[in-house]
Amino acid sequence: MDHLLPILPEPKLPILCKVPCTTELEFDGEGYEDFPARIPAWGLRATDQWTELFREPSDDFKSFLQTWRFFGVAGTFIRSETGKFPTLQDLTRKLDVENEPRVLATGKLWEFVEQSQLYKLRRLGGSDNQKILSSLSTTFKKVVDLEEAFADDAPRDCSCDRYYAESKSMTLYRYILSTRPKDLLGLEFVDSIGGLLDIIANILSEDEDKATATFYGLSPFLRDKSTVTCRMKENGWCPWKLGELWNRFNISAMFCISNFCRPDQPPYQYDHQKCTEAKCNFSKVDESTYQTRHETSCDGSCPMMTAKEDELYEILETGGGLPPIEHQLVGNHFKLKRYCE
């Protein structure tokens, strides 16, 4: 991985944000989208009432949002065949400080994932199971739509939303998608829900790399709001490089990468403030005419040395693990064989 340098910055590593658990309301285990309607206080409301509630939110409303958006998502997708799903107690932990609230924690999440019906369905396959997975994928899309609506800071003209314009009252889910209100739970919550959604995306997809790329590659609002993105931009990372990394790695990997120095440290330190996610102003290499030079005296005409993959595969398949290998140059290829003392 050429973007990772074996050098850690001098300052101590950034500390993971602790997100307080502000709710005592458990998810009821029923449908995700209509969960607010099952709570008397958060059912159908006039649009101006929702607007006022987001303008001056009560603590009860913010607590409810945390239950719905975090514990509700976990309970919808990560549940066993008997219906058991992670509770507040499972996904929070107590700090070693008196009178401090519990914080969100996902340490036990994988225990539930490996026992979940979704995990088993993905591994079993079959047409009937595929129908269930398709339904869950539709629900997952609704969750992502909701989170992107919260992450989108662009002003929203609701007159273009016919449902909004013609409705005197609406559900909370529809109101959020129509108006894209300010997120009341703060930037730190974005990483909490992002990590959870990434896990679910990987289970839903047969191709783990594709799932990660799809989730973060198509969710620019979420990745731009991540505290990881904010920290890396503050440390001078190029937006183009950030976009490239987000398309390849999940939030856990990105947090690790954010602890490393930028690839263009001194004496090659550039100011990327005018770069965009589409283009790095300092990336000037024309790869169509570029010639590889392995040292100063090289004129670029030397052949590319490669190894035969079938030889390498044979050694790995018969040796187990990663056995020592020695090579001998034969023409333009390296002849590979297992190393023997």
N, C-alpha and C positions, 0 to 999 in steps of 0.2 A: 504494500500500500504506500505509494510514493508521497501521499499527502501527510503521512504521519512521520514526524521526526522523533528520534530517540532522545529528545531534550525536553525536559519539563521546565516551565517558567520558574523563576526564582521565588515569586510570591507564593504563599501557600495556596493550595488548590481551592477553588470556590466551593462553598458549602451548599449542598442540596437544600433548596427551599423547603421548609416544613409548612405544610398546609393544614391549618387547624380544622378539626372536625367540628362544625358548628351546629350539627343537627342531631336530634335524638329520634327522628322519625325513620322507621324502617320501611324499605320498599315492600309492597304487598305481594310481589311475585306475579302480578297479572301483566297486561299489556303495557308497553313502554309509552307509546304516544299519548294514550288517554289516561295515564296515571294522574295528572292534575285534576281531571274531571271526577276521579274517585275520592278526591279530598274536598269536602264541602267548601272550604274557603277559597279554592283555586279552580273552580269549575268555570262555566261560561260567564263572561263578563262583557260589559260594554267596552268598546275600544278605548274610549277616553279614560275609563277606570283603569285599564291595563297601563295606559300611558302614565297616569298619575302614580300608579304603584311602582313603576320603574323609576320615576323621577324622585320619589321619596319612599324607598323600600323599607319595609319593616324587617326586623330581625327574623321573624317567623317566615317571611317570604324568602329571604336569602337562605335560610336553613332548608326550606323545602326544595329550593333549586339544587342544593348540593345533594340531597337525597335522590332527586330525580335524575340528575345528570351524571352522577358517579355511581352510587349504589344501585340505582335503577338500571343503569346500563350493565353493570356486572351481574345483577340478578336476572336480567333478560337473557343474556347469552351464556353465562357460565353457571350452569345448573346441572345437577345429576339427573339420572333417569327417574329417580324418586322425587324430584322437584326441589332438592336441597340446593341452596345458593348462598354465597357469602353474605354475611350480615355486617352491621356496623362494627361489631366486636372483632370480626375476622379481618376487616380491612382498615383498622386503625390501631394505633399503639400509644401507650402512655409515655410521656417524657419523664426524664429524671429530675423534674422540677415541680415543686409543690404548686398546686392550684393552677397549673397550666392545662389547657384543654388537650384532649387526645388529638393526634395528627393522622392524616391519611397515610396508609402504609399498604404496600402490595406484596410484602414478603410471603404471605400465605396464599397468594392468588394462584400460583402454579399448582398447588395441591388440589385446588378446586378445578383448575383447567384440565388436568390429567384425568379427573373423574367425571368430567362434564359430558353430557349427551352430545353436544356439538363436536367435541374433540373425537369422540368415538364414531360419530356419523361420518366425519371427514375421512377417517381411516377405513371404514367399512365400505363406503361407496354404495352403489345400487340406485335404481331409479326412484324408489320410494324415499330413500334418504335424501336424494338430490332435490326432491320437492320441498322437503323441510329446510334444507340448506338454502334453497332459493328464497323461501319465505324469510328466513333469518337475514339473508343478504339484503332484502328489501328494507327490513327494519333497520339494519345497520346503516343503509344509505340515509334513512330519516334521521338517525342520530348524528351522522356527519353533517347533514344539512343544517341541523339545529346549532351545532357547535360552530360551523362556519358563519352562521348568521350572527352569533354573538361576537365572533372575532373580526367581522367586517366593520371597519370604521367609516366606510363611505356613507354619506347622507342618502337616505332612502325616500323616494317620492312614492308614497303609498297610493296615489291616485292611479298609478299604472297597474295596481293589483285589483282586479275586478272583484275578487272575493272580499277584500278589505273594504272597497268603496261601497259595496252593496250590503254589507253586514252591519247590523246595529250591535251585535255581540259576536264573540268568537272564542275558540279555545285558546289556551295559552300557547300551545305549539304553533297554531296558525298565526297568532299575533306576532310571535318572535320571528317567524320566517318572513312575514309581511313588512315589518318595521325595522328589523335588525337593531334592537336596542343595545345600549351599553351593557357589557358583562358586569354583573354585580359581584362576582366572586373573585375578581382580580386576576392578574397575569399568571400568578403561580399556579392557579387551578388549571390553566391551559396545558401545562406539562403533565399534570396528574391525569386528566381525561385523555390527553394525547397518548400517553403510555398505555393506558387501558385499551383505547381504540386500536392501537397498533397490534396488541396481542390478539384481539378479536379478529382483526383483518388477516393476520397470518393463519389463524385457524380456518377461517372461511375460504381462504385461497389454497389451492393445491400447490401453487408455486410461491414459496415464502419470499423470494426476492421480488417477485412481481407484486405481492401484496404490500410490501413495504413501499416500493416505488409508487404504486397506485395510491396508497393512503397519503403519503407525504407529498408525492409529486402533484397530486390533484387537489391538495388542501393547502394552498398558499397562505390563506388567512391564518390557519392554525400554526403553521411553521413560522410565519413572520411574527406571531405573538409569543412564541416560545421564549422563555428566559434564556435558553441556550443560544438562540439566534441573537438576542439583544446583547448578551455578554460577548459573543464572538465578534459582532460588529464593533463593539466598544474597544475590543482588542485589535481592530484594524483588519479583520478578515475581509477578503473581497466578496461582494454579494454574489458574483458569478460562481466562485468556488463554493460558497455556502449552498447555493441552489443545487449545484452538482452533487454535493455531499448528501443533502436532504433527499435527493432522488435515489440514493443508494443505501442509506443507512437509517435505522430507526432512532428513536429519541435516546435510548440507552447508549447506543454507540456514539451518537452525537455529543452526549455529555462527556464521554471519555475523550473524544477528539477535541472538544473545546478546552481540555486541560493542557493540550500541547501548544507549542509555539506555532505561529504562522509559518507556512512553507517559505515565505520570502523575508526571512529575518535578515538583519545586517550581515554582509554589506549590500544585500539586494532588497532592502526594505522600501516598498512603494506605498504611496498614499492612494487608497482605493475609494476615496469618498465620492469620486465622480463615476465610478464603475456602476454597472447595473447587473441584475441577475441574468440578463441576456448577453452581456459582453463585458469582458475585462479589458480596460484600456491599455494594459501593459502586456497582454497576450498578443504578440505581433508575429509569431512564428507561422510562416506559410508552409504547412506540412506537405503541400504538393511539390515543393522544390527543395525542402530541407534534406540535407545529407547528414547521416549520423557520423560523428567523429568520436572515436573512443579515446584519443589523446591528441595533444597539440600537433605532433608531426604527421598525424594521419591525414591523407588527402581525400578521404571519404570513399575511396574506390575498393576498400577491402571487403571481402564477402561477409555476409551475415552468418555467424556460426550458430547452428541449431543442433538439438538432439532429436533422435527419432522417438516419437511418443510411444510407439508400440513396445520398444525396448524398456522404456521407463515403466509403462503399465505392467509389463510382465514381471519386472522385479518387485514392484509394489504388491502385486496380487499374490505372489508366491512367498514373499518375505514376511508379511505381517508387520504392521506399524510402519516406521520410516527407517529402513535399513541404510547403512552407509553405502555410498555409491562412488565408484571411481570412473574416470573417463579417459579416453584416448582419442586424439584428433585424427580423423580419417577423411581427407578431402575437406569438404565444407561442413562435415558433421562430426559430432562427438559420439564415439562408440561407448555405450554405457554398459557396465556390468557391476554386479554386487562386489563390494570391497571385502577382501579376505586378508587377514593378517598372516 
